[in-house]
Amino acid sequence: MTQADLHLFIAQYKLGVLSTIAETGAPQSAPVGIAVTPDLEIVFDTVKSSRKYPNLIARRRCSFVIGWAGEQTVQYEGEATELQGQELKRCQAVYFQAWPECQTHLAWPGIVYFVVRPRWIRYSDFDQSPPLIQEFTFPNPV
């Protein structure tokens, strides 16, 4: 499996489960609508009143689980950055390509966009024998 194959796998899913850590140290998870760039960056939107927003501002490390049709999944760990400026526009284009109906979210009070850059990804396919399990590591995001 190549990075391009991994991109194709993630891109076929519109939802991922995002996990963050609260100020108390408690884990918190939520399904979010996602889009993925060819560099395996995950883009999503949320509102500032959500639990995930202050978690990601204070602690950028987070994780996703993507794909649960059959026994093919991606476990993804990375670092989130709230988007602004040209980077926001670039990532919104990716997000709105996957979620054109979500352009209406731009009118929501407190709407924000995040990009998560990968640090570690594991692809697992237990639908084949023997199972295929492949890990990818990435340099620390800037």
C-alpha positions, 0 to 999 in steps of 0.5 A: 500500500502506498501513500496514494492508496491510503489517500484513496481509502480515506477519501471514500469515507465522509466521516471519521471519529475524532478523539481529543483530550479534555483539560481534565485528561479525559478522552472525548470522541465525536464523529466529524465530517472529513475531507483528505488532501493528497498529503493525508491532511484531514480537514474538518469544521466545528464550532467554537462552542463544541468540546473539541474546540478548546481541547484542540486549541490547548492540546493539538495532538488528536486521533481518528478512526476512519472506515468501518465497513468490513474490517478495513480501517485506518488509525490516524494520529496527528496534530491539529491546527486551526486554519486561517488565511490562505491555508484556510482557503486551500483546505476549505476548497478540499472540504467543500469538494467532499461536502458541497452542502456544508458551504452553508456552515459558513453562516454559523456563529463560531464556525472554524476549520481545522487541518490535522497533519499526520504523525502516524497512520496504521492501515489494517485489512482483516478481510484478507488472509493473511491480514494486511497491516501497514504503518506509516510515519511522518516527520513532525508537522511544522 
